[in-house]
């Protein structure tokens, strides 16, 4: 059996995934096996020590040569230092790759030696060496390369300035010594600053820059400098560097001139070396901070590498799992393919046996099957049509019943509306009667109020008269008391006169006058009392009797009126209470009727909407049933056409079996056509039956019980 192209593709994909996983693992292991930071530091220190030993040996040799030359009186002139100049130039080339920290540890080691003649050319040499050592850093990692790419413009500019400086060496030699020796001390003091600035600038350089000792003529140098576009700072730096180079050329001449004062030269050299030492210490602090940053970056890189390794391992495990799942799927697919091939082989064997048995038996069997299928189709179509007819009739009956119920409910709503209107009319009449009763009650209350006010005024007048009578009685009582007092006085006077007649004989005339006056007064009082009392008492008694009679009559009238008013008020209150009760009852009935009517309206609206929805659903279902019937008819037509095609194919097959020897291929086509016909028939029957069942169930569920 040939291999499946799908399985081959899966195998190729699995192999590719395994190879990629192996490559990732190899890359991770190889990247983790790089040289460590400590090993690189050790290598750089070793190389730096070697370079320092070589430089110390060179210095010792040069010093020995100079000591040998000094007794002979051979002093080097400013122009005779041509052998040492290229040495300073060539020292700028990267000899090793030390770490900045190790270079700073080794820089303060050389101590100044007391010599009669200073060596000014060694200090710029050291500065250049330190600059080159700082520039020559270890091989950067891929991330450091990315960082160093940011510093490339500055490195390129420094490279250009250095090339210009190297080219400027030849024309600077021809400068007059007067112009150069104007400020020798300034040139000497600027040298360590320049070297330190060079060292600081060279820290940012990832790749070493080699200075080439090319010499250009003065005209070409001028054209090159004039064609360059440099800023003011860069031009100033270039001028300083050119001045320093010129100062380096003239250092030997200055030292030769200062031969007579070796202590001053040594002091200057010590000061310069102290300055260099301080600058190098500052550089060491900067480099230490840089080392800390680099160690932090290294730790971060290690953590990133660990996380990346873990992620790659997880991806590799996931890919391995995917490969395993693909292998299992491929195995299952192979097994299924084998099963299918076995089944197909069995079918082929059975078909071959059937072909060997003969076509007549197959034709008869096919005819029987066709007749059975025709009968089944006819029965299914007849049953479906009968079911559809019954469902349609039932749905029509439901529609008629719903219409009748709708008319009944509308009639009931109309009767409720009429009752509500009649109750509203009754309520309006009751309200009018209540308003009339309220008006009558207000009139009676006003009349009674007026009568009460009149009675109150009469009572006030009678009370005033009674007060006047009481005042008169009090005046009479006071007068009677005065008369009694006068009587008592008279009696006392009479007794006094009888007892003291002897003593009062001297005044007879006075007592007689008094007695006469008293008698006269008594008589007048008696007369006035008799006349006044009689008249006044008569009048008073008459008035009192009249007032009593009038008060009694008015009181009786008022009581009768009050009784009548109370009775009328009670009647009016009873009528008003009755009318209020009637009004409240009417309002309650009206509110209840309104609520009932609203509830009935809402209920009937809901019922109407539900009925309309049901009607719409029934119509939709009818439409769907009609569509299904149409589809069933079209399916039946398709089956008829297929039957006709089958008959034609059978006839053609019989002819071809009789005529040609392509029995096997034709029989396979016949079997395929038969299977297609059976599938189409079964699918059509299932669809029609399922659609009819669903429609019947939906109609049964949605129709009201």
C-alpha positions, 0 to 999 in steps of 0.5 A, spaced: 500 500 500 502 506 498 503 512 503 498 517 504 501 524 502 498 527 508 502 522 512 508 524 509 507 532 510 505 530 517 512 526 518 516 532 514 513 537 519 514 533 525 521 532 523 522 540 521 519 541 528 524 536 532 530 539 528 528 546 530 527 544 537 534 541 537 537 547 534 534 552 539 537 547 544 544 547 541 543 555 541 541 556 548 547 551 550 552 554 546 550 561 548 551 559 555 558 556 554 561 563 553 567 565 557 565 568 563 566 575 566 571 573 571 575 569 565 575 575 561 577 580 566 583 575 568 585 575 561 585 582 560 589 583 567 594 578 564 595 582 557 596 589 561 601 586 566 605 584 559 604 590 556 606 594 562 612 590 563 614 591 556 614 598 557 618 598 563 623 594 560 623 599 554 623 605 559 629 602 562 633 601 556 632 608 554 634 611 561 640 607 560 642 610 553 641 617 556 645 616 562 650 613 557 649 619 553 649 625 558 657 624 560 659 625 553 655 631 553 650 629 547 644 632 549 638 631 544 635 637 540 628 639 539 629 636 532 633 630 534 627 626 537 624 623 530 625 616 533 621 617 539 615 621 535 613 615 531 613 611 538 608 615 541 604 615 534 604 607 534 602 607 541 595 609 540 594 602 536 590 597 541 595 592 543 591 588 548 583 588 551 584 590 558 578 592 563 577 599 565 578 597 572 584 593 571 587 599 567 586 604 573 589 599 578 595 599 574 596 606 572 598 609 579 603 603 579 609 607 576 612 612 581 617 618 579 624 617 579 629 622 580 633 624 574 637 630 572 633 631 566 625 630 565 622 626 560 616 629 557 615 625 552 613 619 556 607 622 559 603 623 553 605 616 551 602 613 557 596 618 556 595 615 549 596 608 552 591 609 557 586 611 551 588 605 547 587 601 553 580 604 555 578 604 547 580 596 547 574 593 550 572 586 551 568 583 545 561 586 546 555 581 547 549 582 541 546 587 546 552 591 547 553 592 540 546 595 540 548 600 545 555 601 541 551 603 535 548 609 538 556 612 540 558 610 533 557 618 530 562 620 536 567 615 534 567 617 527 568 624 529 574 622 533 577 618 528 576 624 523 579 628 528 585 623 529 586 622 522 587 630 521 592 630 527 596 625 524 596 629 518 598 635 521 604 632 524 608 634 518 606 641 517 607 642 525 614 640 524 616 646 520 613 651 525 618 656 528 620 655 535 618 662 537 611 661 536 611 654 540 615 656 546 610 662 548 607 658 553 610 652 554 607 651 561 600 651 559 602 646 554 605 642 559 599 643 564 594 641 558 597 635 556 594 631 562 587 634 561 587 632 554 589 625 555 584 625 561 579 627 556 581 623 551 580 617 556 573 619 558 571 620 550 574 613 549 570 609 554 564 610 549 568 607 544 566 599 543 571 598 537 579 600 537 581 606 533 587 605 529 591 611 528 595 611 521 601 615 521 600 617 514 603 624 512 599 629 508 602 636 505 600 642 508 595 644 502 591 638 502 591 638 510 588 645 509 583 643 504 581 637 508 580 641 514 576 647 510 571 642 507 569 639 513 563 641 517 565 642 524 562 645 530 565 651 534 567 646 540 570 641 535 574 646 532 577 648 539 579 641 540 582 640 534 586 647 535 588 644 542 590 638 540 595 641 534 598 646 539 599 640 544 602 636 538 607 642 537 608 642 544 610 635 544 615 637 539 618 642 543 618 639 549 625 636 548 628 643 547 625 646 553 628 641 557 635 642 554 634 649 556 632 647 563 638 643 564 641 647 569 635 646 574 633 639 575 629 639 582 624 644 578 623 639 573 622 634 578 617 638 581 614 639 575 614 632 573 611 630 580 606 635 580 604 633 573 604 626 575 600 628 581 595 631 576 595 625 572 594 620 578 588 624 580 585 624 573 586 617 573 583 616 580 577 620 577 577 615 571 577 609 576 571 612 580 567 613 573 570 606 571 568 603 577 561 606 577 561 603 570 563 596 572 557 596 577 552 598 571 555 593 567 555 588 572 548 590 573 546 589 566 550 582 566 545 580 572 539 582 568 542 579 561 543 573 565 536 573 568 533 574 561 537 569 558 534 564 564 527 566 562 529 566 555 531 559 556 525 557 560 521 560 555 524 556 550 524 550 554 517 551 555 516 552 547 520 546 546 516 541 551 510 544 547 512 543 541 514 536 543 507 535 545 505 537 539 509 532 535 507 527 540 499 529 538 501 529 531 504 522 531 498 519 535 494 523 530 498 520 524 497 513 527 490 513 528 489 516 521 494 510 518 489 505 522 483 508 520 486 508 513 488 501 514 481 499 516 478 503 510 482 499 505 480 493 508 473 495 508 473 497 501 477 490 499 471 486 502 466 490 498 470 489 492 470 482 493 463 482 495 461 486 488 466 481 485 462 475 488 455 479 486 458 480 479 460 473 478 453 470 481 450 474 475 446 480 473 439 477 472 439 476 480 441 483 481 436 486 476 430 483 479 433 485 486 433 492 484 426 492 481 424 489 487 427 494 491 425 500 486 417 497 487 418 497 495 421 504 495 415 507 490 410 504 495 414 507 501 414 514 497 407 513 495 405 512 502 409 517 505 406 522 500 399 520 502 400 520 509 403 527 509 398 530 505 392 527 509 396 530 515 397 537 512 389 537 510 387 535 517 392 540 520 389 545 516 382 544 517 384 544 525 387 551 524 381 554 520 377 551 526 381 555 531 381 561 527 373 561 527 373 560 534 378 565 536 374 570 531 367 568 535 371 569 542 373 576 539 366 578 538 364 576 545 369 580 548 368 586 544 360 586 546 362 585 553 366 591 553 361 595 549 356 594 555 361 595 560 362 602 557 355 603 557 354 602 564 360 606 566 357 612 562 350 611 566 354 611 572 357 617 570 350 621 569 348 619 576 354 621 579 353 628 576 346 628 578 348 626 585 353 632 585 348 637 583 343 635 589 349 635 594 350 642 592 343 644 592 343 641 599 349 645 601 346 652 599 340 651 603 344 649 609 348 655 608 342 659 608 339 656 614 345 657 618 345 664 616 338 666 619 339 662 625 345 666 626 342 672 625 336 670 630 341 668 635 345 675 635 338 678 636 336 674 642 343 676 645 342 683 644 335 682 648 339 679 653 344 684 654 338 689 655 335 685 660 341 684 664 342 692 664 335 693 666 337 688 672 343 692 674 339 698 674 334 695 679 339 692 683 343 699 684 336 702 686 335 697 691 342 698 694 340 706 694 334 705 698 338 700 703 343 706 704 337 711 705 334 706 710 340 705 714 341 713 714 334 714 717 335 708 722 342 712 724 338 719 724 333 715 729 338 713 733 341 719 734 334 723 735 333 717 741 340 719 744 339 726 744 332 725 747 335 721 752 341 726 753 336 731 754 332 728 759 338 726 763 342 733 762 336 738 763 339 740 769 346 741 766 343 744 760 338 749 763 343 754 761 342 753 753 335 752 752 334 755 746 339 752 742 336 745 744 330 747 742 332 749 735 335 743 734 329 739 736 325 743 732 330 741 726 330 734 727 323 733 727 322 737 721 327 733 718 323 727 720 317 729 717 320 731 711 323 724 710 317 720 712 313 724 707 318 723 702 319 716 703 312 715 703 311 718 696 317 716 693 317 709 695 310 708 693 311 711 686 318 708 685 316 701 687 310 701 683 314 703 677 319 698 678 315 692 680 311 694 673 318 694 669 320 688 673 314 684 671 314 686 664 321 684 663 320 678 666 314 676 661 318 679 655 324 675 657 320 669 658 316 670 652 323 671 648 326 665 651 321 660 649 321 663 642 328 662 642 328 655 645 323 654 640 327 657 634 333 653 637 330 647 637 327 648 630 334 650 627 337 644 631 332 639 628 333 643 621 341 642 622 340 635 624 336 634 618 341 637 613 347 634 616 343 627 615 341 629 608 348 631 607 351 625 610 347 621 606 348 624 599 356 624 601 355 617 602 351 616 596 357 620 592 362 616 595 359 610 593 358 612 586 365 614 586 367 608 589 363 604 584 365 608 578 373 607 580 371 600 580 368 600 574 374 604 571 379 599 574 375 593 571 374 596 564 381 598 564 383 591 566 378 588 561 381 593 556 388 590 558 386 583 558 382 583 551 388 587 548 393 582 550 388 577 548 387 580 541 395 581 541 396 574 543 390 572 538 393 576 532 400 573 534 397 566 534 394 567 527 400 570 524 404 564 527 399 559 524 399 563 517 407 562 517 406 555 519 401 554 514 406 557 509 411 553 511 407 547 510 405 549 503 413 550 502 414 543 505 409 540 501 412 544 495 419 541 496 416 534 498 413 535 491 419 537 488 423 532 491 418 527 489 419 529 482 426 529 483 425 522 485 421 520 479 426 523 475 432 519 479 427 513 478 427 514 470 434 515 470 435 509 474 431 505 469 435 508 463 441 506 467 439 499 468 437 499 461 443 501 458 447 497 463 443 491 460 445 493 453 452 494 455 452 488 459 450 484 453 454 488 448 461 489 451 465 486 457 466 493 461 461 489 466 465 491 473 466 498 471 458 499 469 456 495 475 460 500 480 457 506 477 450 502 477 451 501 485 453 508 486 447 511 482 443 506 486 446 509 493 445 516 491 438 514 489 437 511 496 440 517 499 436 522 496 430 518 497 431 517 505 434 524 505 427 527 502 423 522 506 426 524 513 426 532 511 419 531 509 417 527 515 421 532 520 418 538 517 411 535 518 412 533 525 415 540 527 410 543 524 404 539 528 408 540 534 408 547 534 401 548 532 399 543 538 403 547 542 401 554 540 394 553 539 389 555 545 386 549 549 
